[in-house]
Amino acid sequence: MPTIENWSITIHPADDNPFQAPETLRRCVRGLLHDDPRLETGELRGDVPIRTSPIVKLDLAAKTVQTRNTLYQLGAPDSAYVEWVNEYTPRLHAALVALILVILSTVAAQAQVLDAPRPSPKLDKVERQLLTAYAADRALDVASTHYMITRGNHEVIMPRELVDSTPAFAGYSAVMVGTEYLGVRLLNKRHHRKLAKVMLVFDVATNAGLSIDNFTLPNYRKRGER
């Protein structure tokens, strides 16, 4: 079986278009080819990286990748690619911790002061401004995620099926803004306006940082390679 060493997953060269929707981008494998009959005929060279046809099925457990034309065995991955994956995986852990903190704060707010007189849950001026900033953050997150995917980067926090579809990701972000609004009202209703503001500030800062990072990621598209 043909083997690809020093491999990485990248955008297929035919989809090298910065204006193409992320959900339509096809992936391929780039690396050095071994044990392929085309090397003996001189059609391909083993010392020159190749890019496969679009990936049909990737099985990392079996270390195989089925493309449109060929089934390949995967050898050792590109060390720079592994370093890139390892660098951004901790963000997934940070996002999960943040989610747990939000859930715990909401549960704590529900458990306290259930019988006390309940003030108005309406948002005050500061909360409205922070919620507006959060909504802008979510919109920026959609735009920055689309931008970094078109530059050959991979999303490591959200499911690929969600972020590859810009309309679906925008809908998800709108739901998150609505959830944030309901969370603030709930905290206000339970006498926790300060906690509501802390939650808003935390979410605004977290999303802004991720969006800025998306815009500053390097361009992993290798132009001119066909």
N, C-alpha and C positions, 0 to 999 in steps of 0.2 A: 504494500500500500504506500502511495506517495506520502512523504512526511514533510511538514513545514517546521523548521527550527527558527529560533529567534523571532517568534511571531508576536503580532499585536493585532487588535481589532480596530478598524478605521472605517471611514466613510468610503463607499465605492466611488472610484474616479468619475464615473458617468454622472454622479449626483453632486459634483463639485460646483454647486451654484448657491451663492450666499442668500438668494431670495427664495430658495425652495423651502417648502414647509417641512419642519422636522419629522412629522409623521410619515413622510414619503421617502425619507433618506434610507438608502439600503446600506448594510454593513458588509464588509469583506475582510479577509485575513491577509495581512502583509507579512512576509518573511522569506527565509531562504529555503528553497525546494531541494529535497533529497529523494533518492529512490524512485525517480519518475522516468519512464521511457523517453520522454521528450528531452531529457538531459543528454541521453546517448545519441540522439539524432541531431543534436545541436540546435534544436528549436528553442530551447531555454538554457540558461546558464545558472549553475548552482551558486555562483558567487555574486549574483545580482538579485536583489529582493524582487519578488513577484507579488502581484495582488490577484487574489482569486476572483472568480465570478461571485455574485451576491450570495451571502449565506442563506441556506435554506433551514438547516438545523445545526445547532451547536450543542455538543454533549461534553462538558468539561470533566464529568466523572469518568467517561470512557476515553477522554482525550481525543475526540474525533470531531470533525466539522464536515457537514455535507453542504456543498455548494451546488449551484445550478448544474454544474457539469461533472463534478468529481467528489469522491469521498477521500478526505485527507486524515492522516494521523498527525496529532499535534505533539511536537517535541517540547523543548524548553522555551518559555516565553522570553520576549525582549526584556532585559533587565530594566531599561528605562521605563517601559510600559508598566512593569510590576511596581516600580518605585512610584509612578504616578497614581496607580490604583491604591497603593498603601497610604499615600499622602492624603487622599481625600476620603478614605473610608471612615476616619474618626468623626467626620461631620455627621455621619449617620448616627453615631452614638450620641453626639451632642444634641441632635434634634430629638432623639428619643427621650433623653433626660429632660429636655425642655417640655416635651409633651406630658411627661409624668408629673412634672412640677405644676403645670397648669391644671391637670386633672385633680391632683391632691388639693390644690388651693380651692378649686370649685367644690370638692366634697367637704372640705373644712368649713367653707362658707355656708353650705347647706345645713351643717350640723350645729351651728351656733345661733343663739338668740332666736330660736324659733317662735317663742311666745312674746317677744318684746314688740312694742309698737313699731309698725313698719313705715319708714319714710318713703317718699316718692322715689320710684326706681328710675325716673327720667335722668338723662345724662346732663351734667352741668357743662359749662363752656369749655373747661379744660378737657373733659372727657370727649366732647364732640371734636375738638381739635386733634386730640390724639387718635381718635377713631378714623378721622379723615386722613391723617398721616399713615395709619395702618392700611387703609384702603389703597392709598397711593403706593405704599410699599408692596402690596400684593400685585398691583399692576406692573410695577417695576420688576418684580420677581418673574412674572410671566415673560416680559420682554427680555430680561437678562438671560433667562433659561433658554429661550429660543435662540438668542445670539450665541451663547456658548456651545450649544449643540451644533449649530451650523458651522462652527469653527473646529469641529472634530472632537469636542470633549464629550464626556458621558456623565449623565446624571447618576449620583450615588446615594441620594436620600430618598427621592420619590420614585414610584414605579415607572419604568420606562414607557409602558403602555399609556400612562397618563400624561407625562411631560412631552412625549413625542407628538401629541395632538394639542396644538395651541388652543383651539376652542374648548377642548375638554379641561385643560389646565386652567384656562381663564374662568370656566364655570366652577371648578373646584375652589379657586381663589375667592370668587364671589361668595360661595357658601361659607368659607372660612371667615370672611368679613362679617357675614350675618351671625355666625356663631360667636364671634368676638363681641358683637353688639349685645346679644342675648346674655352672654357671660357677665358683661359689665352691668347690665340691668339687674341680674340676679344678685351680684355682689352688693349693689346699691340697696337692693331690697332687704338684704341681711345686715345692713349697717356697716358695710365694708367698702366705703368709697375710696379710702386710701389704698386698699388692696387692689381695687379695680384699676386705679391709676398706675400702680406698680406693674400690674399685668400688662396694661397697654404699652407702657414705656419699654418693658422687656421685649414684647413682641415686635414693636416698631424697630428697636435697635437690632434685634436678631435678624429680622428679614432684610433690613437695610444692609447689614454686613454681608449677608449671603448674596444679595443682588450685586453689590460692589465687587465682590469676589468673582462672580460669574463674568462680569464685564472685563476683568483684568486677567482671566485665564489665558494662557498662551494659545496660539493657533496651531493645532496639530494636523491641519490639512497639509498634505505634501503636494503642492501644485507642480504640474509638469510631469508627474509620474503616471504613465499609462501602460 
